[in-house]
């Protein structure tokens, strides 16, 4: 696939619905104010809005990463909103006058190998609707087979030089290869990350094009399917980690009512209450999955795939290890662990919420859950690193643990005479 052919432009379809939105984007957050916005505000003629801006903006000093921030009010909301929850700066001065963060949200723009991609923050309800319920999010060409074929004669480039081909294969694995159930596609993604890390650490990055072509051919042939059908499955182990992930950030921020509603629906939906045990909760979790969650997913098969696609683009997966941020992963497998933990948490919350609403479970409940959980977890810089640490502590950071975490719990009859998969099947693809 030639560089630049993989177009990612779904974020361009996003349009803010303003006062019709069920939440406000800046409540409970730190909103930075960039230098250009400060200059624009200082040049405004005297007015009530300028006075309110001066009162709301709080200058910061190093080591703060921000030049200035908007000081939230006692309700943890932006003081520049009007009674309807709309931004007065936008209303009176236009969108171009907003600070950069406000102007771009919920868009997150990344650059990989000179190509710009934009994802959407799912802390915005309208972004959730667009991402999860668009049947063909990447367009007709976006998740087709990478078509890697034979390796190029010029294969002496470092790993990042093959970024377009790697990303094409990643997106095909997740959203263009439905012959495997989604959890197995994610397991294959972990195998790919492991192999990419091997190339980096062994100094054999020049073998990247050969690896990609061989990996795609192996997946397309179905050679790994019998082994993956034998991977372990434990609803109790999966739910235990989901419960721990859900509790990671409870002491680190305010809990908005929408998130509290989400957690209460999740715990009630899996049968939490006096006398509940992990075994009884796991039984309720499995019932909710089979009776109400999976039927809805069957009607919207792109929903979880699209969540993954958006997360992959937002976090530059699997190149997040190139980031200079404090909590960035250092390997592609570590980056996968963060992705898998976040996916398992989001899917687990949806399963519990489906158990709470039962026959009434639908797109409105999905949007509420994903948006509330995303706003609570994904904007915490520590969340993904703490999630990776939790997988290490619970023994789920290896290949076998990934299978336990990701398994969809469907009771399929095992294929006869299938070879067993060892606890460390990362080298199953040559």
Backbone torsions as a table, in degrees:
resi	resn	phi	psi	omega
1	UNK	NA	128.1	-177.8
2	UNK	-75.0	147.9	179.7
3	UNK	-58.1	135.4	176.3
4	UNK	95.0	-13.5	-179.0
5	UNK	-74.4	-20.0	-178.7
6	UNK	-86.8	92.2	-176.2
7	UNK	-89.4	131.2	176.9
8	UNK	-122.9	103.2	-173.1
9	UNK	-135.9	15.9	-177.5
10	UNK	-64.4	-27.9	-179.1
11	UNK	-63.9	-22.5	178.9
12	UNK	-66.2	-18.1	179.7
13	UNK	-81.5	-10.5	-175.9
14	UNK	-69.4	134.5	174.7
15	UNK	-135.0	124.1	178.4
16	UNK	-63.2	136.3	-179.7
17	UNK	-98.5	8.0	170.6
18	UNK	56.2	-125.3	-174.6
19	UNK	-66.1	-12.9	177.2
20	UNK	-82.0	-8.8	-177.1
21	UNK	-72.3	142.8	-177.3
22	UNK	-82.5	-3.3	178.3
23	UNK	-142.2	172.3	176.2
24	UNK	-115.3	134.7	-168.8
25	UNK	-71.1	-22.4	-173.0
26	UNK	-104.8	2.2	-177.9
27	UNK	-67.9	129.9	174.0
28	UNK	80.8	4.8	-175.8
29	UNK	-111.5	167.2	166.0
30	UNK	-91.1	121.0	-178.4
31	UNK	-108.3	106.5	-179.2
32	UNK	-73.6	152.4	177.3
33	UNK	-121.2	119.5	-176.1
34	UNK	-80.3	170.4	-175.0
35	UNK	-63.4	-43.5	-178.7
36	UNK	-62.7	-39.3	178.1
37	UNK	-65.5	-40.4	177.5
38	UNK	-60.2	-41.0	179.6
39	UNK	-66.0	-42.6	178.9
40	UNK	-61.8	-43.8	-178.5
41	UNK	-65.5	-36.9	-178.8
42	UNK	-67.9	-23.7	-178.1
43	UNK	-92.1	0.8	178.9
44	UNK	-68.5	146.3	172.9
45	UNK	-67.1	158.9	-178.3
46	UNK	-60.6	132.4	-179.8
47	UNK	-165.6	170.7	176.3
48	UNK	-63.2	-38.2	179.7
49	UNK	-63.5	-42.4	179.5
50	UNK	-63.9	-40.4	177.3
51	UNK	-61.7	-41.9	-179.7
52	UNK	-68.3	-35.3	176.2
53	UNK	-63.8	-45.5	179.5
54	UNK	-61.8	-36.1	179.5
55	UNK	-74.9	-29.1	-174.3
56	UNK	-86.1	-26.9	-173.8
57	UNK	-86.9	127.3	-178.3
58	UNK	-113.3	111.1	178.3
59	UNK	-63.8	148.0	178.3
60	UNK	-121.1	153.4	178.1
61	UNK	-116.3	153.7	174.8
62	UNK	-54.9	143.9	15.0
63	UNK	-91.3	17.7	177.5
64	UNK	-59.8	138.1	178.5
65	UNK	-74.0	-7.8	-174.9
66	UNK	-113.3	142.9	174.8
67	UNK	-68.9	-39.9	179.0
68	UNK	-159.2	160.7	177.1
69	UNK	-137.1	163.1	173.7
70	UNK	-87.2	124.3	-179.1
71	UNK	-76.7	115.8	-178.8
72	UNK	-72.0	155.4	179.3
73	UNK	-82.2	-173.3	-175.8
74	UNK	-65.2	-19.8	177.2
75	UNK	-95.3	11.4	179.1
76	UNK	62.5	33.3	178.4
77	UNK	-120.2	158.8	-178.7
78	UNK	-69.3	127.9	-179.5
79	UNK	-72.2	-5.1	-179.2
80	UNK	-93.8	7.3	174.9
81	UNK	-84.6	154.1	174.8
82	UNK	-90.6	-174.5	-175.3
83	UNK	-63.4	-24.1	179.8
84	UNK	-89.3	2.3	-179.6
85	UNK	83.2	14.2	179.8
86	UNK	-98.5	153.2	-175.7
87	UNK	-76.4	123.0	178.9
88	UNK	-72.5	-31.3	177.9
89	UNK	-63.3	-46.1	178.7
90	UNK	-64.1	-42.9	-176.8
91	UNK	-65.2	-39.4	-173.5
92	UNK	-94.2	-29.3	-173.6
93	UNK	-116.7	-11.8	-179.0
94	UNK	93.4	162.5	-176.1
95	UNK	-63.3	-30.4	-178.4
96	UNK	-68.3	-16.9	-179.4
97	UNK	-83.3	-12.3	-175.4
98	UNK	-70.2	154.4	168.8
99	UNK	-57.3	155.0	-175.4
100	UNK	-54.9	-43.1	-178.6
101	UNK	-60.9	-45.7	179.7
102	UNK	-66.5	-36.0	-176.7
103	UNK	-70.3	-35.5	-175.4
104	UNK	-88.4	-30.8	-175.8
105	UNK	-57.6	137.4	8.0
106	UNK	-95.6	25.7	-177.1
107	UNK	-85.0	138.1	174.4
108	UNK	-124.2	113.9	-175.7
109	UNK	-103.3	130.5	178.7
110	UNK	-125.4	157.4	175.9
111	UNK	-123.1	127.3	176.7
112	UNK	-128.1	119.6	176.2
113	UNK	54.9	37.8	177.6
114	UNK	83.1	-0.1	179.8
115	UNK	-108.8	133.0	-177.5
116	UNK	-92.5	133.7	176.2
117	UNK	-128.9	144.7	179.7
118	UNK	-126.7	125.8	174.4
119	UNK	-108.2	176.7	179.5
120	UNK	-120.1	139.8	174.2
121	UNK	-75.6	124.6	-177.1
122	UNK	-84.5	13.3	167.7
123	UNK	-77.4	-4.1	176.3
124	UNK	-102.8	122.1	-178.2
125	UNK	-57.6	-41.3	-178.9
126	UNK	-67.8	-33.7	175.1
127	UNK	-64.8	-38.4	176.7
128	UNK	-60.6	-46.2	-179.4
129	UNK	-60.2	-44.1	-178.0
130	UNK	-65.4	-48.2	-174.3
131	UNK	-69.1	-52.3	-170.8
132	UNK	-74.8	-28.4	-171.9
133	UNK	-114.1	19.4	170.3
134	UNK	-92.8	115.9	-173.4
135	UNK	-61.6	-33.5	-175.6
136	UNK	-126.5	70.3	-168.5
137	UNK	-59.4	-41.0	-175.6
138	UNK	-92.7	0.8	-178.0
139	UNK	86.5	172.9	-173.2
140	UNK	-64.8	-23.2	-177.9
141	UNK	-102.6	-6.3	-166.2
142	UNK	-69.2	-33.7	-175.1
143	UNK	-126.2	29.2	175.4
144	UNK	-76.3	167.7	177.2
145	UNK	-51.1	137.5	-178.5
146	UNK	-64.2	-22.0	177.2
147	UNK	61.3	43.8	-171.5
148	UNK	-70.7	-36.3	177.4
149	UNK	61.7	-150.1	-178.5
150	UNK	-74.3	150.1	179.9
151	UNK	-65.3	151.2	178.3
152	UNK	-67.0	151.7	176.0
153	UNK	-65.5	-29.2	177.9
154	UNK	-96.6	86.7	-175.7
155	UNK	-114.6	30.7	-176.5
156	UNK	-95.5	9.7	-174.9
157	UNK	-81.7	155.5	174.3
158	UNK	-70.9	170.8	-173.0
159	UNK	-55.9	-45.6	-174.6
160	UNK	-67.0	-16.4	177.6
161	UNK	-68.3	-19.1	179.8
162	UNK	-102.9	25.9	-174.8
163	UNK	-58.6	-42.3	-178.2
164	UNK	-64.1	-43.3	179.7
165	UNK	-67.2	-39.0	178.7
166	UNK	-64.3	-46.2	-178.9
167	UNK	-65.8	-36.9	177.4
168	UNK	-61.5	-42.3	179.6
169	UNK	-67.6	-41.2	178.6
170	UNK	-59.6	-48.7	-178.4
171	UNK	-68.0	-34.0	175.6
172	UNK	-65.6	-41.6	178.3
173	UNK	-58.4	-42.0	-173.0
174	UNK	-82.7	-45.1	-167.6
175	UNK	-121.9	-0.9	-177.1
176	UNK	-123.8	14.4	-171.1
177	UNK	-139.8	64.0	-171.9
178	UNK	-78.6	8.7	174.5
179	UNK	-70.5	-16.4	174.0
180	UNK	-107.8	145.6	170.4
181	UNK	-62.0	156.9	-171.8
182	UNK	-60.1	-39.7	-177.9
183	UNK	-64.1	-33.0	177.2
184	UNK	-72.3	-34.7	175.4
185	UNK	-61.3	-39.4	177.6
186	UNK	-68.4	-36.4	176.4
187	UNK	-62.6	-41.9	175.3
188	UNK	-60.9	-36.1	177.5
189	UNK	-62.3	-38.3	177.1
190	UNK	-64.6	-42.2	176.8
191	UNK	-58.0	-43.1	179.0
192	UNK	-62.7	-43.9	178.8
193	UNK	-60.3	-41.5	178.5
194	UNK	-60.1	-44.1	-179.5
195	UNK	-67.4	-38.2	176.7
196	UNK	-63.5	-40.0	176.3
197	UNK	-62.7	-37.8	178.0
198	UNK	-61.3	-41.6	178.3
199	UNK	-63.2	-41.8	-179.7
200	UNK	-63.9	-48.5	-173.9
201	UNK	-74.1	-25.6	-178.7
202	UNK	-92.5	-3.2	-179.4
203	UNK	71.1	26.3	-178.9
204	UNK	-115.8	38.2	-178.5
205	UNK	-61.8	-20.1	177.8
206	UNK	-65.1	-14.1	178.3
207	UNK	-87.0	3.7	-176.5
208	UNK	-55.2	-49.7	-177.8
209	UNK	-61.9	-36.7	178.0
210	UNK	-66.3	-42.6	178.3
211	UNK	-59.6	-46.9	-177.4
212	UNK	-61.6	-44.5	-179.4
213	UNK	-64.7	-43.4	-179.7
214	UNK	-66.7	-39.0	-178.6
215	UNK	-66.0	-45.6	179.2
216	UNK	-62.0	-41.9	179.8
217	UNK	-63.6	-40.3	-179.7
218	UNK	-65.1	-42.9	178.9
219	UNK	-65.4	-45.8	-177.5
220	UNK	-63.5	-31.3	-178.4
221	UNK	-76.0	-17.7	-177.3
222	UNK	80.3	13.2	-175.0
223	UNK	-62.0	-28.6	-176.9
224	UNK	-91.0	-6.1	-173.7
225	UNK	-61.7	-46.2	-179.6
226	UNK	-59.0	-40.0	179.8
227	UNK	-66.3	-39.9	-179.1
228	UNK	-70.4	-28.8	177.1
229	UNK	-63.9	-18.6	-179.1
230	UNK	-98.8	3.8	179.5
231	UNK	-64.7	149.4	-173.7
232	UNK	-68.9	154.2	179.8
233	UNK	-140.3	125.0	176.6
234	UNK	-143.2	106.8	179.0
235	UNK	-61.1	-39.2	-179.0
236	UNK	-63.6	-43.9	179.7
237	UNK	-64.6	-41.2	179.1
238	UNK	-64.1	-47.3	-178.5
239	UNK	-64.9	-37.1	178.9
240	UNK	-57.7	-43.3	178.9
241	UNK	-70.0	-39.7	177.5
242	UNK	-58.8	-43.2	178.8
243	UNK	-62.7	-41.3	178.8
244	UNK	-68.8	-38.9	176.6
245	UNK	-63.0	-41.4	-179.2
246	UNK	-63.2	-26.5	-179.1
247	UNK	-94.0	1.5	-172.9
248	UNK	-60.1	-46.2	-169.3
249	UNK	-106.1	15.4	-174.5
250	UNK	-65.2	-25.3	-178.7
251	UNK	-97.8	7.5	-172.2
252	UNK	-113.0	3.9	179.5
253	UNK	-164.8	169.9	172.1
254	UNK	-68.2	150.6	180.0
255	UNK	-106.5	102.7	-179.9
256	UNK	-67.7	153.9	-177.5
257	UNK	-56.0	-36.3	-178.8
258	UNK	-63.5	-38.7	178.8
259	UNK	-71.8	-38.7	177.1
260	UNK	-60.2	-42.3	177.4
261	UNK	-60.2	-41.4	-179.6
262	UNK	-62.6	-47.8	-178.3
263	UNK	-65.3	-42.8	179.9
264	UNK	-62.6	-41.4	178.3
265	UNK	-65.0	-41.1	179.4
266	UNK	-61.1	-51.8	-176.5
267	UNK	-66.9	-39.4	177.4
268	UNK	-65.7	-37.7	-176.4
269	UNK	-67.5	-21.7	177.7
270	UNK	-102.3	5.4	173.3
271	UNK	93.2	24.2	178.6
272	UNK	-68.4	142.8	179.9
273	UNK	165.5	-176.6	179.5
274	UNK	-55.5	132.1	178.0
275	UNK	82.8	-1.0	-179.8
276	UNK	-67.9	142.0	175.5
277	UNK	-122.2	168.7	177.8
278	UNK	-60.2	-37.0	179.6
279	UNK	-65.1	-42.9	-179.7
280	UNK	-69.9	-37.1	177.1
281	UNK	-65.6	-39.2	178.7
282	UNK	-63.3	-38.4	177.6
283	UNK	-64.9	-42.1	177.2
284	UNK	-65.9	-37.0	178.4
285	UNK	-63.2	-44.8	-179.3
286	UNK	-67.7	-38.0	177.4
287	UNK	-63.9	-44.4	178.8
288	UNK	-62.2	-39.0	179.8
289	UNK	-63.9	-49.4	-173.6
290	UNK	-74.2	-38.1	-171.6
291	UNK	-87.9	-32.7	-173.0
292	UNK	-126.2	-33.9	-178.0
293	UNK	-78.3	-53.5	-176.2
294	UNK	-61.4	-39.7	176.0
295	UNK	-59.8	-36.2	178.0
296	UNK	-69.0	-42.6	178.8
297	UNK	-62.4	-35.6	178.1
298	UNK	-61.7	-30.3	177.6
299	UNK	-80.5	-21.4	-179.0
300	UNK	-132.0	67.8	-172.0
301	UNK	-64.4	-18.2	179.7
302	UNK	-82.3	-10.1	-167.4
303	UNK	-59.6	-56.5	-178.3
304	UNK	-73.0	-33.8	174.8
305	UNK	-58.3	-46.7	-178.0
306	UNK	-65.3	-35.8	175.2
307	UNK	-58.5	-44.3	179.6
308	UNK	-65.4	-44.2	179.5
309	UNK	-57.3	-47.0	-179.2
310	UNK	-63.1	-40.7	178.5
311	UNK	-66.5	-39.5	178.3
312	UNK	-60.6	-44.0	-179.4
313	UNK	-71.3	-42.3	-177.3
314	UNK	-62.0	-38.4	-174.0
315	UNK	-101.2	14.2	177.3
316	UNK	56.8	31.0	-176.5
317	UNK	-64.6	136.7	-0.6
318	UNK	-98.6	41.0	-179.2
319	UNK	-110.5	17.0	178.2
320	UNK	-63.3	-22.6	179.6
321	UNK	-66.9	-13.8	176.2
322	UNK	-80.2	-8.1	-177.0
323	UNK	-69.5	150.3	176.3
324	UNK	-96.4	6.8	-178.2
325	UNK	-69.9	154.0	-172.6
326	UNK	-59.5	-40.3	-173.6
327	UNK	-101.4	17.3	-177.8
328	UNK	-69.6	146.9	175.5
329	UNK	-69.5	163.7	-179.3
330	UNK	-109.3	-10.6	176.8
331	UNK	-136.3	163.8	177.4
332	UNK	-66.7	-35.0	178.2
333	UNK	-66.4	-40.7	175.8
334	UNK	-61.7	-38.3	177.9
335	UNK	-65.5	-39.7	176.5
336	UNK	-62.2	-41.3	-179.3
337	UNK	-58.3	-41.4	177.3
338	UNK	-64.9	-42.1	178.0
339	UNK	-62.6	-46.0	-177.5
340	UNK	-65.4	-40.8	179.6
341	UNK	-64.2	-44.0	179.5
342	UNK	-64.4	-41.3	178.0
343	UNK	-63.3	-46.7	-179.0
344	UNK	-62.4	-38.6	177.6
345	UNK	-64.1	-48.7	-177.8
346	UNK	-63.5	-45.3	178.4
347	UNK	-63.4	-40.4	179.8
348	UNK	-63.5	-42.3	177.0
349	UNK	-61.4	-42.6	179.6
350	UNK	-63.6	-36.9	178.7
351	UNK	-62.9	-47.4	178.8
352	UNK	-63.1	-41.5	178.8
353	UNK	-64.4	-36.5	175.7
354	UNK	-63.2	-38.4	177.0
355	UNK	-65.7	-29.1	178.7
356	UNK	-74.8	-45.6	-175.7
357	UNK	-87.2	-22.4	178.1
358	UNK	54.6	-124.2	-175.8
359	UNK	-61.5	-21.5	-179.7
360	UNK	-84.0	-4.3	-178.7
361	UNK	-65.1	127.3	-178.4
362	UNK	-157.6	-163.4	-174.2
363	UNK	-62.0	-34.9	179.8
364	UNK	-61.9	-41.1	179.6
365	UNK	-70.9	-35.0	176.3
366	UNK	-63.3	-47.4	-179.4
367	UNK	-61.5	-45.5	-179.8
368	UNK	-59.3	-46.5	-176.2
369	UNK	-67.5	-50.4	-176.9
370	UNK	-64.4	-42.0	-179.4
371	UNK	-66.2	-47.1	-177.9
372	UNK	-64.5	-43.2	-179.6
373	UNK	-69.1	-40.4	178.6
374	UNK	-62.1	-42.5	-179.5
375	UNK	-64.9	-33.9	-178.5
376	UNK	-78.4	-42.6	-171.4
377	UNK	-96.5	-49.6	-164.1
378	UNK	-75.1	-13.8	178.1
379	UNK	-96.3	5.9	172.2
380	UNK	-90.6	120.0	-177.6
381	UNK	-62.5	-22.2	-177.8
382	UNK	-88.2	-12.4	-168.6
383	UNK	-60.7	-51.9	-175.3
384	UNK	-64.7	-38.6	178.5
385	UNK	-67.0	-38.6	178.1
386	UNK	-70.0	-33.3	176.2
387	UNK	-65.0	-42.6	177.3
388	UNK	-62.1	-40.8	178.0
389	UNK	-62.2	-40.0	179.3
390	UNK	-62.3	-40.6	178.3
391	UNK	-62.4	-38.4	176.0
392	UNK	-62.8	-45.5	-177.0
393	UNK	-66.3	-30.6	-178.5
394	UNK	-95.4	4.5	178.2
395	UNK	74.0	22.6	-177.8
396	UNK	-110.9	20.7	-178.3
397	UNK	-95.2	1.8	174.8
398	UNK	-100.6	-175.9	-176.0
399	UNK	-64.1	-43.0	179.1
400	UNK	-61.9	-41.7	178.7
401	UNK	-63.8	-36.9	177.3
402	UNK	-61.8	-39.3	178.4
403	UNK	-63.0	-43.8	178.5
404	UNK	-61.3	-41.3	-177.1
405	UNK	-69.1	-37.1	-169.6
406	UNK	-97.3	-17.3	-172.9
407	UNK	-54.2	139.1	-177.0
408	UNK	-85.0	-6.7	172.9
409	UNK	75.1	9.7	179.6
410	UNK	-74.8	137.5	-175.4
411	UNK	-89.0	79.6	176.8
412	UNK	-90.9	144.7	176.4
413	UNK	-67.4	132.0	-179.8
414	UNK	-66.8	147.8	177.7
415	UNK	-76.4	136.3	-178.6
416	UNK	-68.7	149.3	174.6
417	UNK	60.0	24.8	179.0
418	UNK	-77.9	138.7	179.6
419	UNK	-67.8	144.1	179.0
420	UNK	-73.1	149.5	176.2
421	UNK	-102.6	129.8	179.9
422	UNK	-74.9	172.8	-177.6
423	UNK	-63.7	-24.1	-177.8
424	UNK	-123.4	74.6	-175.7
425	UNK	-87.6	22.4	-175.3
426	UNK	-61.8	-25.3	-175.9
427	UNK	-95.3	17.9	-177.1
428	UNK	-66.6	-21.8	179.5
429	UNK	-108.0	120.5	-178.1
430	UNK	-84.6	NA	NA
